[in-house]
Amino acid sequence: MTFTRCLGIAALCVAPLTGAAQNMTEDQIKALVLDTIRENPQIVVEALQMLELAQEQAQAESAKVFLTEQRELLENDPNAPVIGNPDGDVTVVEFFDYNCPYCRNAKVELDILLNADADVRVVMREWPVLGEGSVFAARAALASRQQDKYEVFHNALMTMQGRAEEQSVMRVAASVGLDVDQLRRDMDAPEITEHLQISSGMGRALGFTGTPSFVIGESLAPGMIRADQMGTLVGAARAANQ
């Protein structure tokens, strides 16, 4: 934040201290604000806290509007892979990156949830945010749909040793029986680019800053969450749908 902006915010906090401000010049008002800040430095901290709270509230409201307006695309995009029960009564949307260690941990928790609840469907939003290797892995995973091997390939990538880079991704692809030559051709399909662009736009609109991040019903869950936490959110979403 610039000093000028910080000064402006602090001025809002000290404005009630002077009813004569209307008759003061801009330089005089700035001097008054600076003097007040020097005498009461906690004003700056309070002003920043007020700004942060306002920004959080604005983001939460924006995300709520997005969920209302884009629910159909979020949960039923035909260009997004689905695992779990495709006819499940509750949809979990996961934003993830193959090079995110927390995403790999989240996969274990998600598997526990799916084993415990047969009525959950999961929409997979590939959101590669950790470099070129992540982008390559996401494109390869989405391309594997053309060979009906998305889930097995996804699972293998999530449990592989080391980073997902071009060489390691193609090695894993071959190990799960994918035709790697076809896979490379299919990776450049426009629908793959579209999926990645939509994931990025959705992630930002929902206020997510990284992976993993989840949408379950009306709840947003940025970061790593355990299977029991997922289950609680699934239960709340299921109850709201009844």
C-alpha positions in Angstrom: 0.0 0.0 0.0 1.4 3.5 -0.9 2.0 6.1 1.8 -0.6 8.4 0.1 -3.3 5.7 0.3 -2.4 4.9 3.9 -2.6 8.6 4.7 -6.0 8.8 3.1 -7.3 5.9 5.1 -6.0 7.3 8.3 -7.6 10.6 7.5 -11.0 8.9 7.6 -10.2 7.8 11.1 -9.2 11.2 12.4 -11.7 13.3 10.4 -14.2 13.5 13.3 -11.5 15.2 15.4 -11.8 18.4 13.5 -15.0 20.2 12.6 -12.9 23.0 11.2 -11.5 20.8 8.4 -13.8 22.4 5.9 -11.9 25.7 6.3 -8.4 24.2 6.0 -6.2 23.7 3.0 -5.3 20.3 1.7 -1.7 20.7 3.1 -3.0 21.8 6.5 -5.3 18.7 6.6 -2.4 16.4 5.7 -0.2 18.0 8.4 -3.0 17.5 10.9 -3.3 13.9 9.9 0.4 13.3 10.2 0.6 15.0 13.6 -2.3 12.8 14.8 -0.6 9.7 13.5 2.6 10.5 15.2 0.8 11.0 18.5 -1.5 7.9 17.9 0.4 5.4 15.6 -2.2 2.7 16.3 -4.6 4.7 14.0 -2.7 3.3 11.0 -3.0 -0.3 12.2 -6.7 0.3 12.8 -7.2 1.9 9.4 -5.4 -1.1 7.7 -7.6 -3.5 9.6 -10.7 -1.6 8.5 -9.5 -1.8 4.9 -8.7 -5.5 5.1 -12.1 -6.2 6.6 -13.9 -4.2 3.9 -11.9 -6.0 1.2 -12.8 -9.4 2.7 -16.5 -8.5 2.9 -16.5 -7.3 -0.7 -14.7 -10.4 -1.9 -17.2 -12.6 0.0 -20.1 -10.8 -1.6 -18.6 -11.1 -5.0 -18.0 -14.8 -4.6 -21.6 -15.3 -3.4 -22.9 -13.5 -6.6 -20.6 -15.7 -8.7 -21.9 -18.9 -7.1 -25.4 -17.8 -7.8 -24.8 -16.8 -11.4 -22.3 -19.5 -12.4 -23.5 -22.5 -10.5 -24.4 -24.5 -13.6 -21.0 -24.0 -15.2 -19.2 -24.6 -12.0 -20.9 -28.0 -11.3 -22.0 -29.2 -14.8 -19.4 -28.0 -17.2 -19.2 -30.8 -19.8 -15.6 -29.9 -20.4 -14.6 -30.8 -16.8 -13.9 -34.3 -15.7 -16.0 -35.9 -13.0 -15.0 -38.6 -10.6 -17.0 -40.3 -7.8 -20.7 -40.9 -8.5 -21.6 -39.0 -11.7 -25.3 -39.0 -10.5 -24.4 -38.1 -6.9 -26.7 -35.7 -5.0 -23.9 -33.4 -3.8 -21.2 -32.0 -6.0 -17.7 -31.2 -4.7 -15.6 -28.9 -7.0 -11.9 -29.2 -6.5 -9.3 -26.8 -7.9 -5.9 -28.4 -7.9 -2.3 -28.6 -9.2 -0.3 -31.8 -9.6 2.8 -30.1 -8.1 1.0 -28.9 -5.0 1.9 -31.2 -2.1 -1.2 -30.1 -0.2 -3.3 -31.3 -3.2 -1.7 -34.7 -3.0 -2.6 -34.8 0.6 -6.1 -33.6 -0.2 -6.5 -36.5 -2.7 -6.1 -39.0 0.2 -8.8 -37.2 2.2 -11.1 -37.0 -0.8 -10.7 -40.7 -1.4 -11.7 -41.3 2.2 -14.8 -39.2 1.6 -15.7 -41.0 -1.6 -15.3 -44.4 0.0 -17.6 -43.3 2.9 -20.2 -41.6 0.8 -21.4 -43.2 -2.5 -23.6 -40.2 -3.4 -20.8 -37.6 -3.9 -19.7 -36.5 -7.4 -16.5 -34.5 -7.8 -15.9 -32.0 -10.6 -12.2 -31.7 -11.3 -10.9 -28.2 -12.1 -7.3 -28.4 -13.3 -5.7 -25.2 -12.1 -1.9 -25.3 -12.8 -0.4 -22.4 -10.8 3.0 -23.8 -10.0 4.9 -23.5 -13.2 5.4 -25.0 -16.6 5.5 -28.6 -15.3 2.1 -28.1 -13.7 0.7 -26.8 -17.0 2.1 -29.7 -18.9 0.6 -32.2 -16.4 -2.8 -30.5 -16.5 -2.9 -30.6 -20.3 -1.8 -34.2 -20.4 -4.4 -35.2 -17.8 -7.2 -33.5 -19.7 -6.0 -35.0 -23.0 -6.2 -38.5 -21.4 -10.0 -38.2 -21.5 -9.7 -39.0 -25.2 -8.4 -42.5 -24.2 -10.9 -42.9 -21.3 -8.1 -42.9 -18.8 -8.5 -39.6 -16.9 -9.1 -41.0 -13.5 -6.4 -43.6 -13.5 -3.9 -41.1 -14.9 -5.0 -38.4 -12.4 -4.5 -40.9 -9.6 -1.0 -41.9 -10.8 0.1 -38.3 -11.2 -1.1 -37.4 -7.7 0.9 -40.3 -6.2 4.0 -40.1 -8.3 7.4 -39.4 -6.8 8.9 -36.0 -7.4 7.7 -33.1 -9.5 5.4 -33.4 -12.5 7.5 -32.3 -15.5 7.3 -33.3 -19.1 9.5 -36.3 -18.8 8.0 -37.6 -15.6 4.5 -37.0 -16.8 5.0 -38.9 -20.0 6.7 -41.7 -18.1 3.6 -42.0 -15.9 1.3 -41.8 -18.9 3.1 -44.8 -20.5 2.9 -46.8 -17.2 -0.9 -46.5 -17.1 -1.3 -47.6 -20.7 -1.8 -44.4 -22.5 -0.7 -44.0 -26.1 1.8 -41.2 -25.5 1.9 -40.1 -29.2 -1.8 -39.6 -29.3 -1.7 -37.9 -25.9 0.8 -35.3 -27.2 -1.4 -34.6 -30.1 -4.5 -34.3 -28.0 -2.9 -31.9 -25.5 -3.2 -29.0 -27.9 -6.9 -29.3 -28.3 -8.8 -26.0 -27.9 -11.1 -27.4 -25.3 -8.1 -28.0 -23.0 -7.0 -24.4 -23.2 -10.6 -23.4 -22.6 -10.8 -25.6 -19.4 -7.6 -24.1 -18.0 -8.8 -20.5 -18.8 -12.2 -21.1 -17.1 -10.5 -22.7 -14.1 -8.3 -19.6 -13.7 -11.2 -17.2 -14.1 -13.4 -19.2 -11.6 -10.6 -19.4 -9.0 -10.0 -15.7 -9.1 -13.7 -14.9 -9.0 -14.2 -17.1 -6.0 -11.3 -15.4 -4.2 -9.1 -18.5 -4.1 -5.3 -17.7 -4.0 -4.0 -21.2 -4.5 -4.6 -24.9 -4.4 -6.2 -27.0 -3.3 -9.5 -25.1 -3.0 -13.0 -26.6 -2.8 -16.6 -25.5 -3.5 -19.2 -27.6 -1.7 -22.7 -26.3 -1.9 -22.6 -22.7 -0.7 -19.3 -23.2 1.1 -15.9 -22.2 -0.1 -13.0 -24.1 1.4 -9.6 -22.7 0.4 -6.7 -24.8 1.4 -6.2 -28.3 2.7 -9.2 -29.9 4.5 -9.7 -33.3 6.0 -12.2 -35.9 5.0 -14.3 -35.2 8.1 -14.5 -31.5 7.3 -15.4 -32.4 3.7 -18.1 -34.7 5.1 -19.6 -31.9 7.3 -19.8 -29.6 4.3 -21.3 -32.3 2.1 -23.9 -33.0 4.8 -24.8 -29.3 5.0 -25.1 -29.1 1.2 -27.3 -32.2 1.2 -29.6 -30.8 3.8 -29.9 -27.5 2.0 -31.0 -29.4 -1.2 -33.8 -31.3 0.5 
